[in-house]
Amino acid sequence: MLEITCRGTAYEIGLKHGTEAKCLIQENVTFYSQFFQSWSKISWGEATTVAQGFLPHLEMHVPHLVEEMKGIADGCGLGFMDILALNARSEIAMGMLSDGCTALAWKTDNFCIAGQNWDMEMTAGQIAHTNHFLAQHCFPPPAKLRWPDTIPRLERVTYLLQKCKAELTDATDGMRCVENILDDEDGFPVAINRYTADADGSATLFSIVTDLKKKTARLRFGRPSAPEGIWTLNPAALL
């Protein structure tokens, strides 16, 4: 894992990031060029065009991140739209493909926690989502699910959330509860905490849980049950 220490303005932070991670960023463009073509049937150029549609919203709400991406682009020698497309890769792919992610959130009077394994049904302050539609849509759902385990994963994460709720006390650590759910290996290897399987080749790459009240997050790189590294994020401290 490459670690980079960045300081300065948003642009300067991006420039340092782009300069030191140049090879990795360029490799990402190569990977996602192939990924979009294979899975979404769009070229990299088409992906950057889709990404451009997000720019007005980013400039309005998070202009500092736009400046940071410009710095990254200058640092690694790529175009700004290439960096924007990398950062909007999930949004670009939304509706065009499915991934193996499992996400959940839990809100009580004492805490508000959101978590996801990166690879919604709402009830009583709890949300769980995997990879299939839950509500009726104006278009027909796909005849075949890309990940058939999406349904048992949703059932499992919903069960675990309800179990945590039943055991809730004032001393409950909401972040730890959500992390334990994202660690779950029921149905392994195609579990909430996935491992590469011949059927789909996907695995959990990292797990992140956010405490929305404390404005902190904990990221576990690799499969969360055996992380290669753990980082605590506290962006509010930088303001």
C-alpha positions in Angstrom: 0.0 0.0 0.0 1.4 3.3 -1.1 1.2 6.0 1.6 1.5 9.7 0.6 1.5 12.6 2.9 0.0 15.7 1.3 -0.3 19.3 2.6 -1.3 22.7 1.2 -4.1 23.9 -1.0 -6.5 21.4 -2.6 -4.6 21.7 -5.9 -1.2 21.2 -4.1 -2.6 18.1 -2.4 -3.8 16.7 -5.7 -0.5 17.6 -7.4 1.5 15.7 -4.7 -0.9 12.8 -5.0 -0.7 12.6 -8.7 3.0 12.9 -8.9 3.8 10.2 -6.4 1.0 7.8 -7.5 1.5 8.5 -11.2 2.1 4.8 -12.3 -0.8 3.5 -10.2 -3.2 6.1 -11.5 -2.2 5.4 -15.1 -2.7 1.7 -14.5 -6.2 2.4 -13.1 -7.1 4.2 -16.4 -5.9 1.1 -18.3 -7.9 -1.2 -16.0 -11.1 0.8 -16.2 -10.8 1.3 -19.9 -11.0 -2.5 -20.3 -13.6 -2.8 -17.5 -16.0 -0.4 -19.0 -15.6 -1.9 -22.4 -16.2 -5.5 -21.1 -18.9 -4.9 -18.6 -20.7 -1.7 -19.7 -20.0 -1.8 -23.4 -18.7 1.8 -23.5 -15.3 3.1 -24.4 -13.1 5.2 -22.1 -14.0 8.3 -24.2 -17.7 7.6 -23.7 -17.1 7.2 -19.9 -15.4 10.5 -19.7 -18.3 12.1 -21.5 -20.7 10.6 -18.9 -18.4 11.9 -16.1 -18.6 15.4 -17.5 -22.2 15.5 -16.6 -21.3 15.4 -12.9 -18.9 18.3 -13.1 -21.5 21.2 -12.6 -22.7 19.6 -9.4 -19.2 19.0 -8.1 -18.2 22.6 -8.9 -21.2 23.9 -7.1 -21.0 21.7 -4.0 -17.4 20.6 -3.6 -15.2 22.9 -5.7 -12.2 22.0 -3.6 -12.4 18.4 -4.8 -12.5 19.6 -8.4 -9.3 21.6 -7.7 -7.7 18.5 -6.1 -8.6 16.4 -9.1 -7.0 19.0 -11.4 -3.8 18.7 -9.3 -3.9 15.0 -9.6 -4.3 15.2 -13.4 -1.3 17.6 -13.7 0.8 15.5 -11.4 0.3 12.2 -13.2 0.2 13.6 -16.7 -3.4 12.7 -17.6 -6.3 14.9 -18.5 -8.7 16.2 -15.9 -11.6 14.3 -17.5 -9.6 11.1 -17.0 -9.3 11.7 -13.3 -13.0 12.8 -13.1 -14.0 9.5 -14.8 -11.9 7.5 -12.3 -13.6 9.2 -9.4 -17.0 8.7 -10.9 -16.5 5.1 -12.0 -19.3 3.7 -9.8 -21.7 6.4 -10.8 -20.8 5.9 -14.5 -21.4 2.1 -14.2 -24.7 2.5 -12.2 -27.5 0.8 -14.2 -25.0 -0.6 -16.6 -23.5 -3.4 -14.4 -23.7 -4.9 -11.0 -20.9 -5.3 -8.5 -20.6 -7.5 -5.5 -21.0 -4.9 -2.8 -23.0 -5.1 0.4 -24.0 -1.8 2.1 -25.9 -1.1 5.3 -26.8 1.7 7.7 -28.2 1.9 11.3 -29.5 4.9 13.2 -30.5 5.0 16.8 -30.7 7.8 19.4 -27.1 7.2 20.3 -25.4 6.7 17.0 -25.7 6.8 13.2 -23.5 4.4 11.4 -23.1 3.5 7.6 -20.9 0.8 6.2 -20.0 -0.9 3.0 -17.9 -3.8 1.7 -16.7 -2.6 -1.8 -16.1 -5.5 -4.2 -32.5 -0.7 0.1 -34.8 -1.9 2.2 -35.6 0.5 5.1 -37.1 -0.7 8.4 -37.0 1.1 11.8 -33.9 3.1 11.1 -32.0 0.3 9.4 -31.1 0.0 5.7 -29.6 -2.9 3.8 -28.7 -3.1 0.1 -27.0 -5.7 -2.1 -27.4 -6.0 -5.9 -31.0 -6.2 -6.9 -34.0 -4.0 -7.2 -36.4 -4.0 -4.2 -39.0 -1.5 -5.5 -41.1 -1.7 -8.7 -39.6 0.2 -11.7 -41.0 1.4 -15.0 -38.6 -1.0 -16.8 -38.5 -4.8 -16.4 -35.8 -6.2 -14.1 -33.1 -8.4 -15.7 -34.2 -11.9 -16.4 -31.1 -13.3 -14.7 -29.3 -11.8 -11.7 -25.6 -11.2 -12.4 -24.9 -12.3 -8.8 -27.5 -14.9 -7.6 -26.2 -14.6 -4.1 -27.5 -11.0 -3.9 -30.8 -12.3 -2.4 -29.3 -14.5 0.3 -26.8 -11.7 1.2 -29.7 -9.3 1.7 -31.5 -11.8 3.8 -28.4 -12.3 5.9 -27.5 -8.7 6.4 -31.1 -7.9 7.3 -31.1 -10.8 9.8 -27.9 -9.6 11.4 -29.1 -6.0 11.6 -32.3 -7.2 13.4 -30.2 -9.3 15.7 -28.1 -6.3 16.6 -31.2 -4.3 17.2 -32.6 -6.9 19.6 -29.4 -6.8 21.6 -29.2 -3.0 21.6 -28.2 -1.3 24.9 -26.9 2.2 25.7 -23.4 0.7 25.7 -23.7 -0.8 22.2 -20.8 0.2 19.9 -22.6 0.8 16.7 -19.5 1.0 14.6 -18.3 -2.4 15.9 -21.7 -4.0 15.3 -21.7 -2.8 11.6 -18.1 -4.0 11.2 -19.0 -7.4 12.6 -21.8 -7.7 10.0 -19.4 -6.8 7.2 -17.0 -9.5 8.5 -19.7 -12.1 8.0 -18.8 -15.2 6.0 -22.1 -17.1 5.9 -22.4 -18.6 2.5 -18.6 -18.3 1.9 -17.0 -17.7 -0.6 -19.9 -15.6 -2.0 -20.7 -14.0 1.4 -21.1 -10.5 2.6 -17.3 -10.8 3.2 -16.5 -12.2 -0.2 -13.5 -14.2 -1.5 -12.6 -14.9 -5.1 -14.7 -17.6 -6.5 -14.5 -19.2 -10.0 -18.2 -18.3 -10.7 -17.6 -14.5 -10.7 -14.0 -13.7 -9.7 -15.0 -11.0 -7.3 -13.7 -10.5 -3.7 -14.0 -7.8 -1.0 -11.3 -5.3 -1.7 -11.9 -3.1 1.3 -14.5 -2.3 4.0 -15.4 1.1 5.3 -17.6 2.1 8.2 -18.5 5.7 9.0 -19.8 7.3 12.2 -21.9 10.1 10.9 -22.3 11.7 14.3 -18.6 11.8 15.2 -17.7 12.4 11.5 -15.0 9.7 11.6 -14.5 6.5 9.6 -12.5 3.4 9.8 -11.2 1.7 6.6 -10.0 -1.8 6.5 -8.0 -2.6 3.3 -8.4 -6.1 2.0 -11.0 -8.6 3.3 -12.2 -7.1 6.6 -11.7 -10.4 8.5 -8.0 -10.3 7.6 -7.2 -6.7 6.7 -3.8 -5.8 5.3 -4.1 -2.4 6.9 -6.5 -0.3 9.0 -6.9 3.5 8.8 -9.0 5.8 10.9 -10.2 8.8 9.0 -11.0 12.1 10.7 -11.5 14.7 7.9 -13.3 17.2 10.2 -10.0 17.6 12.1 -8.5 19.1 8.9 -11.0 21.9 8.7 
